Amino acid sequence: MTRTQGGGLHHSVLTQIGADLTSGTLAAGDVCSMEQLEGRYGVSRTVIREAVRSLEAMGMLEQRRRVGITVRPAVEWS
């Protein structure tokens, strides 16, 4: 993946994950690991970590140790 103008890699990945969440490609209740997201979006752990934090703040994802990253139901998104 390459950098995009005006937002960088973080913004690009955030947009892609957001699109996958809203389209149902990543559905409520799905659980994945950082490693899976790194491979899926072709970026480093640092970029995924930043994107996940942003999406957690919006209520779209929940990250828990030993469980992974869980997609939250759309009704809980802010």
C-alpha positions as CSV (number, residue, x, y, z in Angstrom):
1,M,0.0,0.0,0.0
2,T,1.3,3.5,-0.8
3,R,0.7,6.8,0.9
4,T,-2.2,8.8,-0.3
5,Q,-2.3,12.6,-0.7
6,G,-3.7,14.6,2.2
7,G,-3.9,12.0,4.9
8,G,-1.2,9.5,4.7
9,L,-1.2,5.8,5.2
10,H,-3.2,5.9,8.5
11,H,-6.1,7.7,6.8
12,S,-6.1,5.4,3.9
13,V,-6.2,2.3,6.1
14,L,-8.8,3.9,8.3
15,T,-11.0,4.6,5.3
16,Q,-10.6,1.0,4.0
17,I,-11.4,-0.6,7.3
18,G,-14.4,1.8,7.7
19,A,-15.7,0.8,4.3
20,D,-15.3,-2.9,5.2
21,L,-17.2,-2.3,8.4
22,T,-20.1,-0.4,6.8
23,S,-20.4,-2.8,3.9
24,G,-20.6,-5.8,6.2
25,T,-17.3,-7.4,4.9
26,L,-16.3,-7.1,8.5
27,A,-19.5,-7.9,10.3
28,A,-20.7,-7.4,13.9
29,G,-19.2,-10.1,16.1
30,D,-16.3,-10.9,13.8
31,V,-13.0,-11.2,15.7
32,C,-9.6,-10.8,14.2
33,S,-6.0,-10.3,15.3
34,M,-3.6,-7.5,14.6
35,E,-1.7,-9.9,12.4
36,Q,-4.7,-10.7,10.3
37,L,-5.4,-7.0,9.7
38,E,-1.7,-6.3,8.9
39,G,-1.9,-9.0,6.2
40,R,-5.3,-8.0,4.9
41,Y,-4.4,-4.3,4.5
42,G,-0.7,-4.7,3.8
43,V,0.6,-2.3,6.4
44,S,2.6,-2.4,9.6
45,R,1.3,-3.1,13.1
46,T,1.8,0.5,14.0
47,V,-0.6,1.7,11.3
48,I,-3.1,-0.9,12.2
49,R,-2.8,0.0,15.9
50,E,-3.5,3.7,15.1
51,A,-6.5,2.8,12.9
52,V,-7.9,0.4,15.5
53,R,-7.6,3.1,18.2
54,S,-9.5,5.6,16.0
55,L,-12.3,3.1,15.3
56,E,-12.5,2.1,19.0
57,A,-13.1,5.8,19.8
58,M,-16.0,5.7,17.4
59,G,-17.4,2.6,19.0
60,M,-16.9,0.5,15.8
61,L,-14.3,-1.9,17.2
62,E,-13.4,-3.3,20.6
63,Q,-9.9,-4.6,21.4
64,R,-9.3,-7.0,24.3
65,R,-6.2,-8.8,25.3
66,R,-6.3,-12.6,24.5
67,V,-9.5,-12.1,22.6
68,G,-8.6,-9.9,19.7
69,I,-10.3,-7.1,17.9
70,T,-14.1,-7.5,17.8
71,V,-16.5,-5.7,15.4
72,R,-19.2,-4.0,17.5
73,P,-22.9,-3.9,16.3
74,A,-23.7,-0.8,14.1
75,V,-26.3,0.4,16.6
76,E,-23.4,1.0,19.1
77,W,-21.3,3.2,16.6
78,S,-21.0,6.9,17.3
